[in-house]
């Protein structure tokens, strides 16, 4: 395939190796910088920034409001939830897959759905712990809930502000345990 040169795109400062296949990129960098030279990375950000993560979670309903099933933390309609620093075991837990969620104790569950997670996020084997959370969609409701109450919950809790407005964060991933 033809090589697209950065100057052709009007971006002269871009690394020419970025337009090559990975094995060719390594050879190009070596040719440009020398075999032992390292590029100056002092100006680069230290961490990768991610957008929001969509994950599975359950709630119970208390007084017509969603609450966490195990901590009794109330979730206010239309408000971004702040859970503290997940790197210090605080934050909001959610599961990567619905099967992981349903493998948990379900005694207090009345609503199952997805949440948007962002900010500082710790990845676990089966889920995440995040600094910020916001209900995204509801999928399963307790059989005693009326259709009008289900519609009200959906309207009140998912018509919320843009989640990532609270700023960026850090993502710590990989093999931290199974939660």
Residue pairs with C-beta under 8 A, 6 or more apart in sequence:
3 19
3 20
4 19
5 16
5 19
6 12
6 13
6 14
6 15
6 16
6 18
6 19
15 29
16 28
16 32
17 24
17 25
17 26
17 28
17 29
17 32
18 25
20 28
29 39
33 39
47 170
47 171
48 171
49 168
49 169
50 118
50 121
50 169
50 171
51 118
51 164
52 116
52 117
52 118
52 163
52 164
53 94
53 116
53 117
53 118
53 121
53 128
53 130
54 114
54 115
54 116
54 117
54 136
55 94
55 95
55 96
55 114
55 115
55 117
55 127
55 128
56 94
56 95
56 96
56 97
56 98
56 100
56 101
56 112
56 113
56 114
56 115
56 127
57 92
57 93
57 94
57 95
57 101
57 112
57 113
57 114
57 115
57 133
58 69
58 101
58 104
58 106
58 108
58 109
58 110
58 111
58 112
59 66
59 67
59 68
59 69
59 75
59 109
59 110
59 111
59 112
59 113
60 66
60 67
60 68
60 69
60 108
60 109
60 110
60 111
61 67
61 110
61 111
61 142
61 145
61 153
62 72
62 74
64 149
65 74
65 75
65 76
65 77
66 74
66 75
66 111
66 135
66 153
66 157
67 73
67 74
67 75
68 75
69 108
69 109
70 108
73 81
75 81
75 135
75 157
77 156
77 157
77 160
78 156
78 157
78 159
78 160
78 161
79 160
80 132
80 133
80 134
80 160
80 161
80 163
80 165
80 166
81 92
81 132
81 133
81 134
82 131
82 132
82 166
83 90
83 91
83 92
83 130
83 131
83 132
83 133
84 90
84 91
84 131
85 91
85 120
85 131
86 119
86 120
86 121
86 122
86 129
86 130
86 131
87 120
87 122
87 170
87 172
89 129
90 129
91 120
91 122
91 129
91 130
91 131
92 115
92 117
92 129
92 130
92 131
92 132
92 133
93 127
93 128
93 129
93 179
94 114
94 115
94 117
94 127
94 128
94 130
94 133
95 101
95 104
95 126
95 127
96 126
96 127
96 128
97 126
98 112
100 126
100 127
101 112
109 142
110 141
110 142
110 145
111 138
111 140
111 141
111 142
111 153
112 138
112 139
112 140
113 135
113 136
113 137
113 138
113 139
113 140
114 135
114 136
114 137
114 139
115 133
115 134
115 135
115 136
116 133
116 134
116 135
116 136
116 163
117 128
117 130
117 132
117 133
118 130
118 131
118 132
118 163
118 164
118 166
118 169
119 130
119 131
119 132
119 166
119 167
119 168
119 169
120 130
120 131
120 169
120 170
120 171
120 172
121 128
121 129
121 130
121 131
121 169
121 170
121 171
121 172
122 128
122 129
122 130
122 172
122 176
123 171
123 172
123 173
123 174
123 176
124 176
124 177
124 178
124 179
125 175
125 176
125 177
125 178
125 179
126 178
126 179
127 179
129 179
131 169
132 163
132 166
132 169
134 160
134 161
134 163
135 157
135 158
135 160
136 158
137 158
138 150
138 153
138 154
138 157
138 158
141 150
141 153
